[in-house]
Amino acid sequence: MPLQDIFWATLMFAGFALGIWLLFVVLRDLFERADMSAGARIGWTVAVCLLPVIGSLTYLVTRSASESAGELRMGSAPRHRNASIYR
């Protein structure tokens, strides 16, 4: 097996793994949001499943900057646990 074939197979595997990871991140973020209607969730889910890369990137670009996944997760944590860390 030539070195070029090994490199190409490794590159394809990494690209596939990144695509699957992007799909799971977007779907998890999509269903954790409380500010989105059921129709919007269905529409984004269909878009992400039919066109995984384009749909995922469009979803990530079009949502507002104040609604990032990290801020949504931090907002769902109990306040008393976070407050005790900073005292």
MARLUMRO-505044 format. One record per atom (N, C-alpha, C): atom name; x, z, y. Coordinates in steps of 0.001 Angstrom, whole numbers. Layout:
BEGIN
  atom        x        z        y
    CA        X        Z        Y
...
END
This chain:
BEGIN
  atom        x        z        y
     N      851        0    -1175
    CA        0        0        0
     C      900        0     1243
     N      786     -993     2074
    CA     1625    -1056     3271
     C     1295       55     4261
     N     2251      368     5072
    CA     2096     1426     6070
     C      978     1107     7051
     N      799     -166     7357
    CA     -251     -572     8286
     C    -1636     -240     7724
     N    -1849     -399     6434
    CA    -3131      -64     5817
     C    -3390     1441     5864
     N    -2355     2232     5645
    CA    -2508     3693     5727
     C    -2861     4107     7151
     N    -2179     3524     8119
    CA    -2473     3830     9514
     C    -3896     3433     9871
     N    -4329     2247     9460
    CA    -5673     1776     9770
     C    -6735     2659     9104
     N    -6530     3057     7865
    CA    -7483     3924     7176
     C    -7569     5288     7852
     N    -6429     5825     8285
    CA    -6422     7106     8987
     C    -7161     7002    10311
     N    -6930     5921    11037
    CA    -7609     5707    12316
     C    -9122     5572    12133
     N    -9543     4849    11114
    CA   -10970     4680    10841
     C   -11614     6006    10435
     N   -10942     6789     9620
    CA   -11473     8088     9224
     C   -11608     9015    10427
     N   -10606     9030    11299
    CA   -10666     9881    12493
     C   -11789     9442    13415
     N   -11971     8149    13584
    CA   -13064     7644    14413
     C   -14427     7998    13838
     N   -14568     7895    12536
    CA   -15825     8267    11885
     C   -16109     9759    12049
     N   -15084    10577    11875
    CA   -15253    12024    12020
     C   -15629    12388    13459
     N   -14998    11750    14436
    CA   -15342    12015    15836
     C   -16765    11574    16158
     N   -17192    10462    15586
    CA   -18566     9996    15803
     C   -19592    10963    15233
     N   -19348    11461    14040
    CA   -20253    12440    13425
     C   -20271    13733    14237
     N   -19092    14178    14688
    CA   -19010    15396    15504
     C   -19787    15221    16808
     N   -19653    14082    17461
    CA   -20381    13814    18701
     C   -21878    13825    18461
     N   -22318    13261    17360
    CA   -23735    13241    17015
     C   -24275    14656    16835
     N   -23558    15515    16129
    CA   -24016    16882    15917
     C   -24008    17695    17207
     N   -22999    17505    18040
    CA   -22937    18244    19310
     C   -24105    17875    20206
     N   -24406    16596    20308
    CA   -25501    16153    21168
     C   -26839    16622    20617
     N   -27051    16506    19326
    CA   -28330    16947    18753
     C   -28509    18455    18869
     N   -27434    19218    18679
    CA   -27533    20670    18841
     C   -27868    21035    20286
     N   -27188    20394    21224
    CA   -27460    20656    22634
     C   -28868    20228    23002
     N   -29318    19126    22454
    CA   -30641    18603    22746
     C   -31735    19571    22303
     N   -31590    20161    21129
    CA   -32634    21039    20617
     C   -32481    22485    21066
     N   -31367    22852    21698
    CA   -31221    24198    22245
     C   -31788    24307    23655
     N   -32016    23184    24310
    CA   -32498    23210    25687
     C   -33968    23586    25733
     N   -34296    24522    26613
    CA   -35680    24959    26756
     C   -36394    24207    27877
     N   -35655    23514    28719
    CA   -36252    22853    29873
     C   -36679    21415    29598
     N   -36610    20965    28363
    CA   -36931    19580    28027
     C   -38221    19530    27222
     N   -39067    18539    27525
    CA   -40336    18410    26816
     C   -40119    17837    25418
     N   -41135    17955    24586
    CA   -41042    17459    23212
     C   -40907    15943    23187
     N   -41589    15257    24084
    CA   -41484    13801    24142
     C   -40089    13341    24519
     N   -39472    14046    25448
    CA   -38100    13698    25843
     C   -37137    13956    24695
     N   -37332    15031    23966
    CA   -36469    15325    22816
     C   -36593    14245    21750
     N   -37830    13815    21488
    CA   -38043    12759    20494
     C   -37382    11464    20949
     N   -37541    11130    22216
    CA   -36934     9908    22742
     C   -35422     9930    22655
     N   -34808    11048    23054
    CA   -33346    11155    22981
     C   -32872    11159    21532
     N   -33618    11795    20639
    CA   -33227    11822    19228
     C   -33248    10418    18641
     N   -34288     9646    18956
    CA   -34366     8269    18470
     C   -33220     7438    19045
     N   -32946     7604    20336
    CA   -31861     6847    20973
     C   -30507     7202    20356
     N   -30290     8484    20100
    CA   -29002     8920    19540
     C   -28856     8476    18086
     N   -29948     8445    17342
    CA   -29860     8028    15939
     C   -29727     6511    15794
     N   -30382     5732    16662
    CA   -30295     4278    16559
     C   -28980     3731    17116
     N   -28535     4274    18238
    CA   -27277     3854    18865
     C   -26426     5097    19089
     N   -25714     5557    18068
    CA   -25059     6870    18143
     C   -24078     7025    19305
     N   -23180     6097    19494
    CA   -22160     6259    20533
     C   -22763     6057    21916
     N   -23483     4972    22110
    CA   -24073     4682    23421
     C   -25130     5724    23775
     N   -25983     6087    22827
    CA   -27018     7081    23084
     C   -26441     8451    23403
     N   -25415     8862    22661
    CA   -24797    10167    22896
     C   -24107    10218    24250
     N   -23346     9187    24568
    CA   -22654     9168    25852
     C   -23634     9089    27018
     N   -24713     8334    26859
    CA   -25734     8261    27909
     C   -26392     9615    28111
     N   -26697    10317    27028
    CA   -27288    11645    27139
     C   -26351    12602    27865
     N   -25079    12575    27512
    CA   -24118    13479    28133
     C   -23908    13163    29610
     N   -23993    11902    29999
    CA   -23785    11518    31388
     C   -25025    11801    32235
     N   -26226    11593    31685
    CA   -27436    11694    32497
     C   -27952    13109    32689
     N   -27575    14052    31860
    CA   -28042    15415    32100
     C   -27281    15995    33292
     N   -27899    16923    33992
    CA   -27270    17431    35208
     C   -26074    18315    34871
     N   -25147    18439    35813
    CA   -23918    19193    35589
     C   -24187    20685    35454
     N   -25249    21182    36058
    CA   -25543    22616    35980
     C   -26134    23013    34636
     N   -26455    22054    33800
    CA   -27074    22345    32510
     C   -26117    22059    31368
     N   -24874    22468    31517
    CA   -23906    22210    30456
     C   -24196    23099    29254
     N   -23713    22684    28110
    CA   -23981    23408    26872
     C   -23417    24818    26919
     N   -22253    24984    27513
    CA   -21651    26313    27590
     C   -22464    27262    28451
     N   -22979    26774    29562
    CA   -23794    27625    30423
     C   -25115    27970    29764
     N   -25681    27036    29002
    CA   -26929    27343    28312
     C   -26706    28408    27249
     N   -25596    28323    26524
    CA   -25310    29329    25506
     C   -25009    30678    26139
     N   -24296    30685    27251
    CA   -23988    31952    27925
     C   -25261    32578    28477
     N   -26194    31772    28938
    CA   -27439    32300    29469
     C   -28320    32919    28408
     N   -28166    32511    27157
    CA   -28993    33062    26094
     C   -28432    34355    25520
     N   -27203    34707    25876
    CA   -26601    35941    25368
     C   -27154    37140    26123
     N   -27275    38275    25461
    CA   -27744    39471    26155
     C   -26809    39855    27293
     N   -27377    40263    28409
    CA   -26595    40570    29597
     C   -25744    41826    29420
     N   -26223    42812    28689
    CA   -25480    44066    28575
     C   -24172    43883    27818
     N   -24107    42965    26867
    CA   -22854    42742    26143
     C   -21819    42086    27050
     N   -22240    41127    27869
    CA   -21308    40460    28760
     C   -20868    41369    29893
     N   -21749    42237    30368
    CA   -21422    43118    31482
     C   -20393    44158    31068
     N   -20435    44621    29820
    CA   -19507    45645    29393
     C   -18075    45114    29274
     N   -17915    43830    29111
    CA   -16589    43252    29003
     C   -15853    43345    30332
     N   -16552    43182    31424
    CA   -15916    43101    32742
     C   -15804    44452    33458
     N   -16239    45515    32847
    CA   -16156    46829    33494
     C   -14880    47515    33187
END
